């Protein structure tokens, strides 16, 4: 009886160990709508559903730069719009969680089918969940991640057994992914590594030591060509596969778009660097064992992850199963010792705890009202901006939410000339649907307050500005120079209409309708927190308290008030304000900063 209970316990423990990375990834993906890109994809999906065809040019921008739109995400966008509009944002987040869990489940299945020891699979899976959590957004690339995981699984099964059905799946899955997201190019790159690796190995290895797939190396090349042919069936043809290569090779996007930047040497990037270290170990092992396919795949995807942080998750999907299989014999030998088993279990738990803590600090864990992150999607400020006259310059990072909430899709489809530009944006979240010069020579010039910003605003009829706050990266890029936010705040021609934790709204005074409420001569810049030179401490205090009372869900004015009290030596008053900030938003950056300041 005791032996039976022990066997059942071991079986249950093994089941929990295999499920742990999937459960951890699901937990890390459970947070309110955070990415502005998700809102943009909903807006695009609505347009496609209303029009019944794909847009050839950007219907959301009043820039009129004439760029053609290489539309490679239309099918997931339609699904996102349909789901969000009919079942709500909560259903969209739930679908995201399912896709994330499925990608990790397929990766774990690949390891299990390769005979990888459960302890190593669980540890690497938990580390991958921690390192990839910053990419768990509601975006079409989730489909390409899942397709890449399935392609890796099929190729490794084909390699191990010579199963032709697995080979067929390895072709059909990335072919289908071409119609879902341009990230399908990752599957093509994996195919090329597979074909090249096994072709070279057939030259290096003695005939009796070839792996089962050697006879099908030529078929691998043929299937890769077939895959490229199927790309022609996509609405934009082979251009779909060109999009990620074009964007990732552009040095300008490297400087201005976080996901195209190299992996940073910071403490926050520790889990990503640990994953790269695992990949480097796998590369060395593959080279010493003369496993050419594994060396090409592991080295190639690791290099892409270091060069572009967005490639961390694709690297994990491909590299971790290959590396785990390469080191499986050594791990099994060492795990005969109980001390090693406890160490690796502790490591997996540590990865999970660290990941949950980091995610809770960054996005929060769990879903509850509201299901939309109000700091990332300041709906009230966007609504206010939409009610003001003229075209609006909406910050990148808010443009998608603006289009989701306010773009008149049906009217724009049925009467494009009559509604052209109304509640549109200058730039949006799709870099491939407008000219780079629109971003570089127009939007950036206005955003950073270049000398010609007034002329550009006049040229495009911009009377309203809905601006998110300056990031640390922007401040470094500017070198302390004032940007459009500070210029508007100091300009008597513009009025600060209102602000909250996510954005500030400015408008041209002469264009405002009579009686429009504004924060006339507000003493504190809502972006930088600096005060007007002539403002007295009592006047600043009264203005901040009044604004905090009118915005009971916002803490930005309270943050400025607490800092004012600290500067004037009123520590008890500062402590009381900090307590109110903690009551309103205990996990906000403002609350954490004030606690450190005290």
N, C-alpha and C positions, 0 to 999 in steps of 0.2 A: 504493500500500500504506500509506504513511504517513498519507494522508488518511483511509483506511478505519479505521486504528487510532485516529486522533484522533476520528473520528465515534463509534466504539464507546466510547471513553473518556468523551466528553461525555454519551452516552446513559446509561452506567453512573453517572456523577456525578450526573446529573439524577435518576436512580432513587434513589440513596442520599440525595439532598437531600430528596426527597419523603418518604422513609421515616424520616428522622432524627427528626422530632417524635414519630412513633408509637413508634419504638424507645426514645427518651428517656422517654416516658410509661410504657412498659412496664417499663423499668428502675426508675423511681421508684415504681412500684406493687408492686415485688417486695421485700416485707419480711414478717416474721412477723406473725401475727394481733395486732393492736394495739388495735382498737376494741372496747370493751365492748358497744357496740350490736350488733356482729355476733353475739356470744354470745347476746344477748337474742333476736335474730331467729331463731336456731337453736332456742331454747327455745319460742318461739311456733309455729314451723313444726312442731315435734314435737307440740305440743298439738293443732293443727289436724289433723294426720295421724292422731293417736290418736282424736280425737273425731269426725272426719268432717264437722265444721261449724265455723263461726267463733264465737269466744266473744262473747257479748253484753256481758259484764262482765269485769273483770280477774280472772282465776283465780289470779294469782301473788301478790296482795297480801293481807295479813291486816288491812288498814285497814278494809275493808268500808264504803267511802264511797258505794257505790251508783251510781257513775258509769257511763254507757253508753260502750262502746268503739266509736269510729269506726275501723273496721279497714280501712285503705287499703293495706296492704303484704302481705296474706296470701299472694298467689301467689309472689312472690320468697322469702318466708319459708319456705314449704313446700319450694321448690327448694333453699334453703340448708340446711335440716335434712336433707333427703334426701341431698344431696351430702356434707355433713359427716359424717353418721352411717354412710354406706356407703363412702365413698372417703377420708375423713379431711380434716383441716383443710388439708393441702397442696393437695388438689383444690379446696377452696373458694377458696383464695388464687389458684390458677391460673385459676379462672373469673373472679375479680375482674380479674386482669391482662388477660384476653381482652376483657372489657367496656370497660375503660379504653382499651385499644388500639383497639377498634372505634369508640369515640366520637371519638378523635383521627383515625382513618382517615377517617371520614365527614366531619369538619370539613375535612380536607385535600382530600378529594374535591370538596367544595363549592367551595373556592378554585380548584382546578384546572379544574373545569367553568366557572367564571366567567372563566377566562383570566388569573388572577392570576399575576404573575411568581413563578417558583419561589423566588427569593432571599427575597422578602418573605414568602411562604407558610411557608418553612422557619423563618425567624426568628421570626415571630409564633407559629408552632406550638411552637417550643422555649420561648419565653417563657411561653406558656400552660401547657405541661407543668410548668415551674418554679413558676408562680404557683398552679396547681391541685393540686399534689402533696399538700398537707396534707389534701385531701379524698379521697384514693385509698384508701378503706376498703371493706370487704366489707359493703355496705349496699344495701337495695333502691333507693335513689335513683340508683344507677348505671343502672338501666333507664330512669328518667325523663330522665337526661342523654343517653343514647343515643337515646331517642325524640325529644328536643328537637333533637339534631343532625340526625336524619333529617328532621324537620319543616322545619327551616331549609333543608336541601338541596332538599327538594321544592318549597317555596315559591319559592326563588330560581330553580329551573329553570322553574317555571311562569311566573314573572315574565319571564324572559329569552326563552322560546320560546312561551308560551301552551299548552304541552302539558297536555291535560286529564288524562292519566294521572298526571302529577306532582301536579295538583290533588287527585286522588282519594287519592293516597298521603299528601298533607299533611293530609287529614281522617282517614284510617284509622289512621295511626300514633299521633297523640295520643289518639284514641278508645281504642285498645288500651292505651295507657299509663295510662289512668284506672284500669285494673284491676291496675296494678303498683305505683303509688306516687302520693301526692298531688302530687308535683312535676309531674305532668301539667298542672297549672294554668299552668305556664310556656308550654307549647305553646298553650294557649288564649289567653294574653296576647299571644303572638306573632301568632296569627291575628287578634286584634282590632286590633293595630297594622297588620297587612297590609290588613285591610278598611278601616279608617279612612284609612290613608295613600293607598290607591289611589282611594278615593271622593273625597277632597279633591283629589288630583292631577287627576282627571277634570274638576274645575272650574277648576283653575289653568292647565292646559296647552292650547295650541291643538290642534285635532283632529288635525292632521298630525304632531304630536310626541308623541302618547300612546304609552306602552309596550305591548307585545303583550297584557298582561294586563288592560288597561283595560276590555275588554268583559266581563270576568268579575268585576268588583268587586262587583256585586250577589251573584254566586254565593259570594264570600268570606263575606259576611254570612250567607247561607243555610247555608253549611257550618259556620260557627261555631255557629249555632243547632242544627244536627244534632249537632254534637259535644257540646253540652250535653245534648241528648236521650239520646245514648248513655251519658252518665254515669249515667242512671237505671238502667242495667243492672248497674252495679257494686253489690256487696252493701250498701254504705252510701249509694248514690245520690249526689245532688249534694253531700252533706256532705263527700265526698272532696275536692272542689275548695275547700271552705271551710276545711279544716284548716290549710294553710300560711298562709292569710290571717289566720286567728284567732291562730295562734301568733306570727307575725311582728309583729302589731300589739299584742301584750301587753307592756307595759313591764316587768313582773316577770320574764318570761323573758329579756328583754334583759340584765337585771342578773345573772342567775344561770346562763345557758346561753351558752357561748362562741360557738356558731355563729349565734346570733341577735343578737350584738352588732355595732355598726358597725365598719367597717374601721379598725384601730388605726393611729395615727401613730407607728410604730416601725420600726427598721431591718429587723426580720424580715418586715415587710409590704412591703418594697421591690418585689418582683416583682408583688404585687397592685396597688400604686399605679402601676406602669409600665403594667399592663394597663388600668387606669382612664384613664391619660393617653392611651393609644392610642384608647380609646373616646371621649374628649372631642374628640380631633382628628377622629375620624370624624363626631361629631355636628356640629361646626362645618362640615365639608365638606358634609354632607348638607343643612344649613340653607341654605348659600350656593347649592347646586345645586337647591334646592327639591325635594329627594327626601324627600317627607313620610313614607313608610313607613320608610325607613332612619333618618330622624331620630327617629321615635317609638320604633322598636325599639332603636336604639343608646342614646338618652337614657334610656329607661325601664329597660333592663336594667343600664345603668351606675349609675343612681340606686339600684336595688335592691341592687347589689353593694356600694356605699358604705354603705348603711344596714344591711345584713346580710351578714356575711362569707361565709356559706354560699352566696350567690348569685354568687360569683366564677366558678365553673365554668360555670353556665348563661350568664352574661354572655359568657364567651369563646366558647362554642359559637355564640351568635347574633351577637355584635358583630364578632368578628375576620373572618369571611368578608365581612360587609358593608363594614367599614372597608377591608379589603384591596382590594376591588373599586372602592371610591370613589377610592383613591389609586393605582390600578394604572398609569394613564397617566404620572403624574409619576415614579413609581419606575422605569418602563421607560426614560424619557428620561435619568434620572440614572445608571442602571446601564450605560449605554453606556461609561462610564469604568471602567477597570480598578481604579482606586483605590477607587471606590465599591463595586465588587463585593467587594474584599478586606475593606473595612470592615464590610459587612453580613454576610459570612461569619464574620469574627472575632466579631461580636456574637452570632451564633447559637451559635458554639462556647462563648463566654463564658457564655451563658445555660445551656447544657448542663452545663458544668463546675461552675458555681455551684450549680445544682440538685442535681447528684449529691453534691457535698460537703455541702450542707445536709441532704439526705435521709439520708446516711450518719451524720451527727451526731445526727439526730432519731430515726430508726427503724432505721438499718442498711440495708444493701443486700444483696440475695440471700436465699436460703432455706437453712436448715440446721437441724440439731437444736439446740434445740427450735423448732418452727414456731409456737409461741405465745410472745409477749413476756411473760416471767415478772414483770416489774415492773408491767405493766398488768393482768396476769391472775395474781395470786399464788395459784396453785392449792393450794399446801401450806397457806397460812393459811386459805383458804376451806374446805378439807377439815377443818382443825382446828376452825374455827368451827361447822361442821355437826355435829361430834361432841359439842358442848357443849349443856347443857340450855336450855330456854326458846326463845322466839322470838329471832331475831337481827336487830339493826339493821345492815344492810349498806350501806356508803356508795354513793351514786350514783357510777357509774364502776366499781363492782364488782358491782352487783346483777345485771347481765346474765350475767356469768360464773358467779355463784352459782346462778342459775336453770338455766343450761346444764349445770352440773356436778351439782347436787344436788336440783333440784325433781323430785318423783316424778310425772312426767307421766301415766303409765298409771293409777296409783292415783288421781290427782286427777280423771281423766276418769270412771273407773268407780265410784269411791266418793268423790264430792266432799265430803260432809259429814264422813266419817270422817277424811279427810286434810287438811281445810281448814286452811290456814295453815302446816302443817308444811313446813319448808324453803322457805317463801315469803319475801317481803320486804315492807317497809313501802311503799317507792316503787321504781319501776323505770324503764326507759329510754323508756317510752312516755307522753309528757305528756298525750296526748289520751285515755288510758284510766283516769284517776283525776281526782278533783276537785283544782283548784289549791290549795284550802284544805288538803288532805292534805299537800302539799309545803310550803306556806307556814306553816301554823299547827301542824303536828305535826312533820314531819321536820326542818324548819329550826330549830324551837325546841330539839329534842334535839341536832341537829348543832352548833349554836352555843352550847349550854350555857345556854339561857335559864333563868329562875328556876323554871319549871314542868317542866323536863326529867325530873325524877324521877317526878312524877305521871304524865306521859305514858308513860314507860317502864313503869311499873306498870300503867297502863291497858291497854296492848297486850301485856303479859306478856313484855317484852323483858328477857332475862337475859344475852345475849351481844352483844358489839359487834365487828364486823369492819370496820375503818376504814382507808381509805387516808389518806395523809399530807396535811397542810394545804398548799394551793397558795399561791403568792404573791398571787393575786387574793383568796383567802379572808382572808389576813392583812391586806391592805389594807382589805377590807370590814369586818373586825372591829375595826380600829384598835388592835391590840395586846392585845385582851381574850382571856382563855383560852377555848378552845372545849371541846367534849366530850372531846377526847383528853387535854388537860391536866387536866381535872376528874376523869376516871376514873383517871389516873395518880396523882393526889394523894389520891384517896378510899380510905380503908381498907376500905370495903365491897366494893371491886372489886379484882381481881387482874389484872396483866398476864400473860397466858398465854404469848404468844410474839410475835415480829415478824420480818419479813424486809424485803427492799427495796421491797415493794409495799404491805404492810399490817401493822397491829398488831391483835391479838386481846385483848379484855378480857372478863372474865366476873364475874358476881356471886358472891362467895366462898361465901355461904351456900347457893347453888344447885349448886355444883360437887360432883361425886361424890368420895368419899374416895379419895385417892391420885392425883388428877389433877395432873400436873406443871404448875407455874407458875413464872414468874420472880419469885419472892417478893421484894418490896422491891428490885427492880432499880434501880440508882442513876441511870440515865439515861432521860429521857423519849424514847422512840423517834421521836416526832413532831418535837419542837422541838430535841432535843439538850441541853436544860438538865438539870442534875444536882440531886439532892436536896440540901438545905442541909447536912445532917450527913454527907454522904458524903465520904470522904477520897480523894485521888488514887490511892493504891495499890488501894483497894477498887474504885474505878471502873475502873481499868486491868484488874484481874483479871476483873471481870464482863464487860467488853467482849471480852477475849481468849477467855474461856470460850465466850461466845455465838458468836464468829467461828469457833471450832473446831467447834461443833455445826452450823454452817450454812456449809459450804464454798462454796456458790454465792451467798452473800449478801455485800454489802460495806457495809451500813449501819452495823453496829457497828464495822467497821474505819474508816469515815469519822469517827465520833465519837472513836475511839481516836487517830487521827492528829491531830485538832484538839486533843485533850487534851495530846499530846506537844509540839505546837507551843506551847501556852499555858504549859506548865511548862518550856519551854526545851530540851527534848530533841529537837533537830532531826535528829540521826542516826536516832533511833528513829522519828520521824515519817516520815523518808524511806523507811525500811524498810517501814513500814506502807503508805505510798503505793505502793511497788513491788508489794506483795501485792494491793492494790486493782487496779492496772493488769494484773496477771496474771489476776485473776479476771474483771474486766469492764473491758477497756481503753477502751471507748467510752461508759461510763456517765457520768452527770452528776457522780457523786461523784468519779470519777477526774479529770475536767476541773477540778472545783472545787479539789481538793487540789493539782493541779499549779499552779494560779494562786496558791493560798495559800502555796506554797513560794517 
